[in-house]
Amino acid sequence: MNKLLIILGVVIFSTATVAKQSYELGGGYNYGGLVGVTVNQELSSNVEIFGGLGVGMEAAGYVVGTKFWINDNARLTLNYGTNCHVSSTTWTDYEGLNVGIGYAFGGKEEGWAFDLLLLDVSDCNAATSSISSDSAVRLALGYRF
């Protein structure tokens, strides 16, 4: 329930301001699960906050975070949300902190964007017997409009 309130708060905040707003539709954990959509709200010329909903293996996933634009195309991302799945008898989604670096071909305007993310998957590893490491590197690909 708290997760839902956080997501709703971000969406309400983002629609109540007059700053520039954009959206991204894509696949990967930067979009709240396997695939999803994010709403980006510009706070300054270099900083955006975002929230999104996605499709996980078990249920709907979520993501809430911030993007720091290094220049017109490169960005650093920090977010928290659905970032791994474990299957025993059924699928279970887990959340964690994600950090990454990305590149948007159209900059902050319309165009393709990708992010290389380092995920904290320690909760997934605690739920399974095969532990490789407490972090994983994943790629997220989306379209910004």
C-alpha positions in Angstrom: 0.0 0.0 0.0 2.9 2.4 0.8 4.4 1.7 -2.6 1.2 2.7 -4.3 0.9 5.9 -2.3 4.5 6.8 -3.3 3.8 6.3 -6.9 0.5 8.2 -6.8 2.3 11.1 -5.0 4.9 11.3 -7.7 2.3 11.2 -10.5 0.2 13.9 -8.7 3.3 16.1 -8.1 4.4 15.8 -11.6 1.1 16.9 -13.1 0.7 19.8 -10.6 3.8 21.7 -11.7 4.4 23.8 -14.8 7.9 22.5 -15.5 8.6 20.5 -18.6 7.3 16.9 -18.5 8.2 14.0 -20.7 7.5 10.2 -20.9 9.6 7.1 -21.7 8.3 3.8 -22.8 10.7 0.9 -22.7 12.0 -2.4 -21.4 14.2 -3.0 -18.5 14.3 -2.2 -14.8 14.6 1.5 -15.4 11.0 1.2 -16.5 9.6 -0.6 -13.5 9.9 -4.2 -14.5 10.2 -6.1 -17.8 8.4 -3.4 -19.8 6.8 -0.1 -18.6 6.4 3.6 -18.8 7.8 6.5 -16.8 6.7 10.1 -16.3 9.7 12.5 -16.1 9.4 15.9 -14.4 12.1 18.4 -15.0 13.3 20.2 -11.7 16.1 22.2 -13.3 18.0 22.1 -16.6 20.1 19.2 -15.4 17.8 17.3 -13.0 14.6 15.3 -13.5 12.6 13.1 -11.1 10.6 10.2 -12.5 8.1 7.6 -11.5 6.8 4.7 -13.5 4.8 1.5 -13.6 5.8 -1.6 -15.4 4.9 -5.3 -15.8 6.8 -7.7 -13.5 6.7 -11.5 -13.5 4.4 -11.6 -10.5 2.5 -8.4 -10.6 2.8 -4.7 -11.6 6.2 -3.3 -10.9 7.2 0.3 -10.1 10.2 2.6 -10.2 10.9 6.0 -8.6 14.1 8.0 -9.1 16.1 10.8 -10.5 18.1 11.6 -13.6 21.1 13.9 -13.6 21.9 15.1 -17.1 25.7 15.5 -17.6 25.3 17.1 -21.0 22.5 17.2 -23.6 22.6 13.4 -24.2 24.4 11.6 -21.3 22.7 11.1 -17.9 23.3 9.4 -14.6 20.3 7.6 -13.0 19.5 6.6 -9.5 16.2 4.8 -8.7 14.5 2.4 -6.5 12.0 -0.2 -7.6 11.3 -3.6 -9.0 14.7 -5.0 -10.1 14.7 -8.8 -10.0 12.5 -11.9 -10.1 12.9 -15.4 -8.5 11.0 -18.5 -9.5 10.5 -21.3 -7.0 6.9 -22.6 -7.5 5.7 -19.2 -8.5 7.4 -16.0 -9.6 8.2 -13.4 -6.9 9.3 -9.8 -7.7 11.8 -8.0 -5.5 12.8 -4.3 -5.2 16.2 -2.7 -4.8 18.4 0.3 -5.5 19.7 0.8 -9.0 22.4 3.2 -10.3 23.3 3.7 -13.9 24.6 5.7 -16.8 22.6 6.3 -19.9 22.6 8.0 -23.3 19.6 9.6 -25.0 20.1 9.9 -28.8 17.5 12.8 -28.9 18.7 14.3 -25.7 15.8 15.5 -23.4 13.6 15.6 -26.5 12.1 12.8 -28.5 14.3 9.7 -29.3 15.8 6.4 -28.3 17.5 6.1 -24.9 19.4 3.4 -23.2 20.8 2.9 -19.7 23.4 0.5 -18.3 22.3 -0.2 -14.7 24.0 -1.7 -11.7 21.3 -3.4 -9.6 21.3 -4.3 -5.9 19.8 -7.9 -6.1 20.7 -9.0 -2.6 17.0 -9.6 -1.8 16.7 -12.0 -4.8 19.9 -13.8 -3.7 18.5 -14.2 -0.2 15.4 -15.9 -1.7 17.4 -18.4 -3.8 20.1 -21.0 -3.2 22.3 -20.0 -6.2 24.1 -16.8 -5.4 26.4 -15.3 -7.9 26.8 -11.8 -6.5 24.8 -9.1 -4.7 24.8 -6.9 -7.8 23.9 -7.4 -11.5 24.5 -5.3 -14.6 21.5 -4.9 -16.9 20.6 -2.8 -20.0 17.4 -0.8 -20.3 16.2 0.4 -23.7 13.3 2.9 -24.2 11.9 5.6 -26.3 11.5 9.2 -24.9 8.7 11.4 -26.0 
